[in-house]
Amino acid sequence: MISLQEVSVSFGQKPCIQGVSLELEETGAIALIGPNGAGKTTLLRAIAGLQEAEGRVVLDGAAVSGLSVKERAQKLTYLGNSEEVVFDFSALECVLMAVAAGRGFFELESEADVAKARQALEVLGVAHVADQALNTLSSGERQRVWIARTLLKNAPVWLLDEPTSNLDIKYQRRVLEFFKEESKERLVVAVMHDLNALDGFFERVVLMHEGRIVADGPPSDVLEPAILEPVYGTRIQRLQADGRLAILW
Ligand SMILES: Nc1ncnc2c1ncn2[C@@H]1O[C@H](COP(=O)(O)OP(=O)(O)OP(=O)(O)O)[C@@H](O)[C@H]1O
């Protein structure tokens, strides 16, 4: 579904992504991990066609760089980690924009669209703030509204940059379980920092370090102190609890 062939990105003289090759299937939940500055966001943006890169990023047989904005939007959804709110639309209006994205410019949304948008907010536990302006929500509420919006775009590929970073543990679990369920029918690639939120939710973990992929496999293979310690530069202990791997640092 997605094929990265020798992808490199530099900013000025500084190499950021260095010859990354990666094959991603049509479905599945993939976590992209690594320390600050490893190149995770840049790689995700390159996959989304938002970052110019050397090498090839191929999506569904076509080079991402050659797709129009509309074609890209049909194939993938990108959720950035610092979505800025510079307007005062309500949460519902914001989600509705995703539903209405396929319509003509002057077409109004239908009652079915509104029902769909409200349902998405309900699923993410933010129905109670539907009419509240986005820039007045807490960061966790706002993040759940963005996820609701992602959900409604219904694209076959979801690229999510730290989607659970502002969520409390109840919603981290709910959102990760939701992604896992969705990943049966689409490809979900998420940049993650919490190493305890991987096993049980993601079937594959890709570890980046200094612009390269240094480990790639199931959580039980990658979440190894011998692999993680040199990359993160800190001591790590691996525990098994309640059928899941936990990483203590
Ligand atoms: N537009 C840019 N101009 C210059 N340097 C950049 C730019 N974007 C990213 N970088 C640099 O590239 C490197 C990788 O950044 P990136 O945001 O991809 O890392 P990351 O793995 O997502 O980090 P984090 O975990 O901190 O979010 C960093 O050293 C960063 O400073």
The ligand as a Gaussian input file, in Angstrom:
#p B3LYP/6-31G(d) Opt

LIG

0 1
 N       11.431000      22.784000       9.012000
 C       12.565000      22.422000       9.613000
 N       13.686000      23.158000       9.485000
 C       14.856000      22.804000      10.085000
 N       15.004000      21.691000      10.815000
 C       13.925000      20.915000      10.982000
 C       12.651000      21.233000      10.391000
 N       11.757000      20.262000      10.729000
 C       12.447000      19.389000      11.485000
 N       13.727000      19.771000      11.638000
 C       14.754000      19.060000      12.400000
 O       14.762000      17.701000      11.992000
 C       14.943000      16.857000      13.111000
 C       13.793000      15.872000      13.211000
 O       12.607000      16.559000      13.532000
 P       11.222000      15.797000      13.710000
 O       10.203000      16.798000      14.116000
 O       10.967000      14.973000      12.530000
 O       11.577000      14.840000      14.944000
 P       10.639000      13.934000      15.833000
 O       11.255000      12.587000      15.861000
 O        9.230000      14.030000      15.382000
 O       10.831000      14.623000      17.246000
 P        9.843000      14.842000      18.498000
 O        9.756000      13.529000      19.212000
 O       10.599000      15.848000      19.312000
 O        8.543000      15.365000      18.001000
 C       15.067000      17.756000      14.327000
 O       16.423000      17.891000      14.651000
 C       14.464000      19.057000      13.876000
 O       15.080000      20.147000      14.518000

